[in-house]
Each structure stands twice: as C-alpha cells, then as structure tokens.
Amino acid sequence: MSNNSEFLWYIPNDVRPGHRGDSAVDKHNSLDTLTSHAKALEEHGWKGALIGTGWGRPDTFTVAASLAARTTTFEPLIAIRPGYWRPANFASAAATLDHLTDGRVRINIVSGKDDLAAYGDSEGDQAHRYGRTREFMRLVRRLWTEENVTSAGEHFRVTESTVMPRIEVRGDRRHPKFYFGGASEAAERVAAAEADVQLFWGEPLDGVRERIDRLKRLSRDLDRDLPPLEFGLRITTLVRDTTEQAWADAEAKVAEMAKSNGAGWHDHQRVLAVGQQRLLSLYERGDVLDDNLYTAPGKVGGGGAGTTWLVGSAADVARSLRKYQDLGISHFVLSDTPYLSEIKRQGDQLLPLLRG
C-alpha cells in the first residue's frame, strides 16, 4: 500500500457508555479516558482519529482541542455542522487550534439531519441544505487563504473579514483538509466542487469504483478549481489472530446485536440518508460480499460505519484494504470495539502490513 495512505481511528464522543459494543468502563468519556485513547493512537502508529458529532453529544471541537493539548502528534478529524457554526466563527476557531497545534487540524463537514431546533438552527429542503454546506465550505476556505474577505451569499455574509491568526502554509497543505460524506446526487455535487476528501462507507469494491468514477466526472463537469478530490474509507475492521477466530467473533457479535436490535450501534438517521440506505440494502446481496465484507450487522441494527465490517486476520483485512487503495482510496478511518484494545491490536498487527 502506498506510503501516501493515511490511517486514522475513531473516537465516539458519546455520553452513553458501550458505544457499538465498547467496554462500558467507569468515566468512559472523561478527559483522562479519551486522552488514553489519543495517546495510544500516537504510540501504535495511527495518524489521529475522527471525533463524532451530533446534538446531545459533547461538543466535538472542545473535545478535539482538549485532546490536542494533551498530545504531540495526534491529529483530530473534527466533525462539525454548518448550521451549528457560522463560517467566520468556525474559520477563526479552527485557525487558532491549527496554530496552537502546529498544523494538526482536520475537518469533517457533516450535512446529515440533526436535532436542529435544539440549537436554534433550521433548514429547508435538500437543495437548501447542501447549498448552504457548499457555501460554508467555500467561504471558510476563502477566510483561511485570503484577507479582507467580503462575501454576500444566499446563506452567509461577511464584510472585510480577516481571520487571525493566519493559517500557516506547510508544504502543499494550504489549510486543514475538508473531509465530506454523502451519497445523494446533491451531496456528490458538493463533494466534487468543494471537498478535499470524499469519505465512503464500507461498500463493496464495485460500488466504490463506480462512485469514484462518477465523482471524477462531476469534478470535470463542475470545473473544479481546487486540487484533485481525494478519497477515503470509513469502515469497521474486525481483526483477530486467525481468520477462523475473526469470523467466530464477528458472528458472536452479530448474535448479541440481534438480541437488542442493534441498540447502541446506530447513531445515524437510517431512513433519511442515501448512503445509509445503500449500506442497508447490501445484505440483500448476501451476508459476505467481495472476500470478507460482512453485511449481516446491518440486518440486525448496525448503522454508519457499523453497518458493514471487514473481517479476518490482519493479513486478510490488509489484503482487502489494499484493493480499496488500488481504486484510489488514500485516507482510511478504521475502528472496532473495544476501542482502546483494538487501537493497540490493529496498530501493531494491521498497520505494519499496510505500510510494508
């Protein structure tokens, strides 16, 4: 696998213990506990971690800033929503954190449904929602790379706005990268025009190949004026010492999930998101697709990155991830539970195979 590939983990950032089968330890969401995860990521070869967001969860930016202050190389991929932040406020906060951490900030823009009314936001139809997202990304990027920015868009306005401190250019990194997900036509148009990295859920290889080809065509059709769009995979990786042990554990987990209809395994809107619907339909094609893509979790209540799993020994899973890399995937956000022990296991067993 190319040395240009990057490997991140996942920090759930949830007030409830036991997220996706995680160990329900005391003070599971304390700063000390979360810091132990971030430091383990540093020690076991990971670049950083995606930190989840949503109303009713701890504020993601605050958690990311706290973890960055307690680590030295850990790079938080901070999930944020355009309606929760206004562009200039966010551009300033992110620029400040980027300055304080010597360029360790990454941003995941989330446009999916949330409890908007709870924090005073509102949205119209899908076109309105994604139009606002596109405008937000374009304006934040301008605020990071230009001075005295004046913009009067449909959703946001700024006048003579200069964000301080300025984002420091570091090699070919002009600013923190924007990661973005979404499988609807509207979402893909936003990604093709404005995102730096398009994240896919764990679809089979043929589906990912099709979407990469379509997004590249869209980038040309929309006259993208940014560097080429990059691609990432967010998926559960269940790794054990042997293939047989991995499948036995995977089937046992699914059986346990079935007892509660996946309670604690789903923090995404099942019936609304196009990407989630695509994942949930996969088990109709079989419980195992490609070599080891396990679709049964979606049948019993798994959602998001917990809908499909890559299952096997470290060699099995590495072989599958290499096939995604051959399609053009260069950003990988992996996870399994218990999160802390799997950070160490997969960092020690899986990552060396992917970097060899």
N, C-alpha and C positions, 0 to 999 in steps of 0.2 A: 504494500500500500504506500502511496506517495507520502513522502515526508511533509508535504504541504497540507496533509489532512490534520484536522484538529479534533480533539476528543474532550468533550465536556460531560458532566454528570447532571444530576437533578437534585435540587433541594426543595421539598414540597411546600414549606412555609404554610403550615396549616395549624390552626388552634386545636384541632382534634387529633388525638394520638391514633396510631395504627393505620396511617395513610397507605393504601394499596398493600396491606399486609405487613407494614413496617412493625418493628418491635415497639410496643406501647410502653416505653420507658418513662420513668418519672421525669418531669420537666423536659419533655421531648422537644419543646420549641423554645427553650431558654437560649440565651446568647451563648452560654458555655457549651450546650449540646450542639447547636448549629456551628459554632466555631470548631468543635471537634471534627465535624464533617468537612468543613472547608480546609482545615489543616491536613486531614487525611488525604484529601484530594491533592494537595501540594506534594505530600510525601509519597504518593503512589502513582505519580505520572500524569495526572489529569491537568488540563488547562484551566478549568473552572467549572461553573455549574449554572444551569438555568434555575432561576428562582421564581416559583409560581406566583400568580396574582389572581385577584378576584375580591369583590366586596365581601366582608366577613372573614377575610384572612388578614394577618398582619401586613402593614404597609411594606410593599416589596422594596421600594427604594431605601427605606430606613434600614431594613434588614441587610440589604446589599452593602450599604455604606458601613454598617457596623462590622460585617464580616471582612470587608476590605481593610478596615483599620486594624484588624487583628491578624492579618496575614501579610505575606510579602509578594507572592506570585499569583495567588488565586484571582481569577477573572470572573466577576459576576455577570451573567447574562440576565439583565434586569427586565422582567416583563412589565409593561406599562400600557395603559389605555389612553387614547387621545382625549376622551371625554373627562377623564379623571384629572388630567393635566391640561393647562393651556400651553401653547408652543413655547413662548418666551420663558415662562416659569420653568418648564422642563429643560429647555436648552441651557439655561443658567445652572440649574441643579446638576445636570449631567456633566457640564463643562467643569464645574467646581470639583465634582468627585473624580473626574478624569485627571484633573490637575493634581489632586491630592494623592492619587494612586499611581502616578506616572504612567497613565495610559492603559489602565486595566478595565475600562468600562465597555460593555457590550449591551445592546438594547434589543429586546424582543417586543415588537409592536403587536398588540392584541386588539382585534376588532370584533371578536365574538360577543354575543349577548352577555350582559351582566345585570346586576340589580342597580340600574342607572338612577332610578328615582331616589334610592337611599343616599346617594351623594350629590343629588341635585342636578343630574345630567338628564338629557333626553335626546332621542334620535328619531329620525323619520324612517323611511323605507331603506332597503338595502343600498340603493343608489346613493342616498344621502349619507348613510353610514360609511361606505367606502370612499365616497367623495371627500368626506371630512378627513378620513385617515390619510388619503393621498396628499391633501393639502397640508396636514400636520407634518408629515414626513418631509415634504419639500421645504416647508418654512423652517423647521428645526435645522435641517441641513444648511440652509442659507445663513441662519443665525450663527452656526458654528464656523462657517467658512467665509463669511462676508462681514463687513462693518456697515453701520448706518443703514440698516435694512428697513425699507418701507414696503409694506405689502397690504393690499386690501382685497382679500379673497372672499369667497362666498361664506366661509365659516370663521375665519380669523383675520385680525388686523393688527399690525404693528406699525409704528412710525419712528423713523430714525433710531432703530434699536441696535445696540452693540452689546453683545453678551461678554461679560468678564467673569473669570479670566478667559483668555482666548484658548481654543483647543490647539495644543502643540502638534504640529505635523511630525510623524515618526515614520520615516521611510516612506512607503507608499500608503500608509494609514493617515488619511487627512482628518478623520474624525471617528468616533465609535461606530461600528457597523450596526445597521438596522437589519435584524432578523424579522421575518414575517411569515405567517402561515395563512392557510385558507385555500379551499379548492373550488369555490364557486367562480363563475366567469368574472364577476366583479372583483373578487379578491385577486385573481390571477392578473388582471389588468393593473391593479395597484402594484403587485409584486414586480411585474415586468417593467414598470415605469420607475418605481421609487425604491424598492428594497435593495439591500446589498446581498442578503442571503434568503432564499426561499426554503423554509423548513417543510418537509413532508412527514406525515405519519408513516407507520410501518406497513406500507403497501407492498404487494409483490413487485418483482423486478419489472414486469411488463407495464404495470401501471405507472411506476416511477419514470421509466423510459419515455412513455407517452407524454407525461406531464412536463418533463424536461424539454422535449422537442417542442411542445406547444408553447412553453414559456419563452424559449429562444425565438420562435417565430413572432410571438407577441412583442418581444423587445424590439425586434426589427420593425414591425408594423407601427409601433408607437414612437419610433425614432428615439429610443432611449438615449439620453445624453450623459449617462453615468458609466463607470467601468462595468464590464460584463457581469450579469447576475450570477451569483454563486448558489450552490445548492447544499442542503443539509437534511439529515435524517434524525428524527426523534422517535426512539423506539425502546422497548423493554428488551433486555438481553439476559436470559436466564442461563448462566454458565455454571457447570459443575465439573468435577474431575473427569467424569466419563460421560459419554453420550447416553448410556443407559440410566445413569443416576439423574442426569438432567431431565430426561423425559419422565421418569418416575416422579420427580419433584414437581414438574410442571403439571402433570395430571393430578397430583395430590392438591396442588394449589387451586386448580380449577374446580375440583370437587368441593373444596372448602368454600370457594367463592359462591358456588351454586346454592349452598345452604342459606345464604343471606341475599341472594340475587345481586351479588357484587357490591354490597354496601361497603362504602369506604374506598371503592376502586374507581369511582367515576366523579370527576369534578368538572365535566363539560356538558353543554346542552346537547343531549342525544338527538332530539328530534329536529333541531334547527340547523345545525352546521352541516354543510355539504360534505366536508371532509370526513366528519364523524359518520355520516350516513354511508359513505363509500367504504369505510372500515367495517362497519357493522354488517354490510352485505357480503363481505368476503367469505364468511363461514358457509354461505350457501354453495361455494365452490369446493368446499372440503375443509376438514379440520387442520390439515397441513398443506401449505402451498409452497412452491419452489422446493428447496431442500428441507427447510426447518422453520418456516414461518407458521407459527401456531395461531390459528384463528379462533379456537374454542373459547378463550377468555371473553371475547366479545359476545358470545352466545349466552353467557351467564352473568353479564352485567359489567364487564370491563369497559372502560372508556378512555378516550385520548390515547396516550402512549401505552396504556394498559390494555388496549383492545387486541393487539397482536403482539406476539413475542417471538424473538429468535431464540431457539432452544438448542442446547448441545454442549459439548465440551468446548474449551477455549478454541481449539483448532476448528471445530465445526462452525462456531459463531464468527470467528475471524474470516473463514472462507466465504461465508455469506456476506459479511460486511465488505470484503474486497470486491464482490460482484457489484454492490451498490457504488463503490468507489469507481469501478470501471465505467459506470454510467455517467459519472461526473459529480458524484457526491463528495464533498471535501470537508463538511462540517458534521460531526456526529455527536448527538446528545443522547447518552445511554443511561439506563438505570435498571435496578432491580431491588427488591427488598429481602432482608433488612438493609436499609440504605448504607449504613456505616460499614457493616462487614462486607457488603458487595463492592463498595468503593475499593476496599483493600484487595479482595479476591480478584476482581476484574482488572484492577490496576496492575496487579502482579502477574496474572495469568494471561489476560487477553491483550492488553496494550502492547506488550513486547512483541507479540505475533503480528500486530498491525503496523509496527514500526520497523519490522525486520526487512 
